[in-house]
Amino acid sequence: MTGATSTRSGSTRSALFALASLIIAAVVAALALAMLTVRPDGSIFNPGPLVTYGLPAMKVVVDLAAAATIGALVVAAVCVPVGLRAWDRLLDAAPWCSAAWLVASCVAAVMTSISSDRAG
């Protein structure tokens, strides 16, 4: 029984490490993007193609990650019987999809802010 507990504890630690890494990556990406578009006097300059083409692409990634997260949970809750291997796989995929949703949303939020500052 302790072998199963230690394996589960190890997988929990690795999942928490992966989640922390994704959150740190999102924050670093958002800060880097913000720092690349702010002048020393505090004014915003035209970020160019990074935001012009990157923002629509990030919005697509946000929408796909949201659909994958919600879809996996709905299919697991409604369509697949509890205890099947497919049910376990869907519940294992949902946190990874939500982590991608988190990272993409953070980057898209910064890009949206830069885009709206540029227009105003």
Contacts in CASP RR format, 6 or more apart in sequence:
PFRMAT RR
TARGET T0000
AUTHOR 0000-0000-0000
METHOD contacts of the structure
MODEL  1
MTGATSTRSGSTRSALFALASLIIAAVVAALALAMLTVRPDGSIFNPGPL
VTYGLPAMKVVVDLAAAATIGALVVAAVCVPVGLRAWDRLLDAAPWCSAA
WLVASCVAAVMTSISSDRAG
15 95 0 8 1.000
18 99 0 8 1.000
19 95 0 8 1.000
19 99 0 8 1.000
22 99 0 8 1.000
22 100 0 8 1.000
22 102 0 8 1.000
22 103 0 8 1.000
23 102 0 8 1.000
23 103 0 8 1.000
25 103 0 8 1.000
26 102 0 8 1.000
26 103 0 8 1.000
26 106 0 8 1.000
26 107 0 8 1.000
27 106 0 8 1.000
29 103 0 8 1.000
29 106 0 8 1.000
29 107 0 8 1.000
29 110 0 8 1.000
30 106 0 8 1.000
30 107 0 8 1.000
30 109 0 8 1.000
30 110 0 8 1.000
33 50 0 8 1.000
33 107 0 8 1.000
33 110 0 8 1.000
33 111 0 8 1.000
33 114 0 8 1.000
34 110 0 8 1.000
34 113 0 8 1.000
34 114 0 8 1.000
36 47 0 8 1.000
36 50 0 8 1.000
37 44 0 8 1.000
37 45 0 8 1.000
37 47 0 8 1.000
37 51 0 8 1.000
37 114 0 8 1.000
38 44 0 8 1.000
38 45 0 8 1.000
39 45 0 8 1.000
44 114 0 8 1.000
44 117 0 8 1.000
44 118 0 8 1.000
46 118 0 8 1.000
47 114 0 8 1.000
47 118 0 8 1.000
51 111 0 8 1.000
51 114 0 8 1.000
51 115 0 8 1.000
51 118 0 8 1.000
54 111 0 8 1.000
55 108 0 8 1.000
55 111 0 8 1.000
55 112 0 8 1.000
55 115 0 8 1.000
58 104 0 8 1.000
58 107 0 8 1.000
58 108 0 8 1.000
58 111 0 8 1.000
59 108 0 8 1.000
61 100 0 8 1.000
61 104 0 8 1.000
61 108 0 8 1.000
62 101 0 8 1.000
62 104 0 8 1.000
62 105 0 8 1.000
62 108 0 8 1.000
65 97 0 8 1.000
65 98 0 8 1.000
65 100 0 8 1.000
65 101 0 8 1.000
65 104 0 8 1.000
66 101 0 8 1.000
68 93 0 8 1.000
68 97 0 8 1.000
68 100 0 8 1.000
69 94 0 8 1.000
69 97 0 8 1.000
69 98 0 8 1.000
69 101 0 8 1.000
72 90 0 8 1.000
72 91 0 8 1.000
72 93 0 8 1.000
72 94 0 8 1.000
72 97 0 8 1.000
73 90 0 8 1.000
73 91 0 8 1.000
73 94 0 8 1.000
75 90 0 8 1.000
76 87 0 8 1.000
76 90 0 8 1.000
76 91 0 8 1.000
76 94 0 8 1.000
80 86 0 8 1.000
80 87 0 8 1.000
80 90 0 8 1.000
81 87 0 8 1.000
END
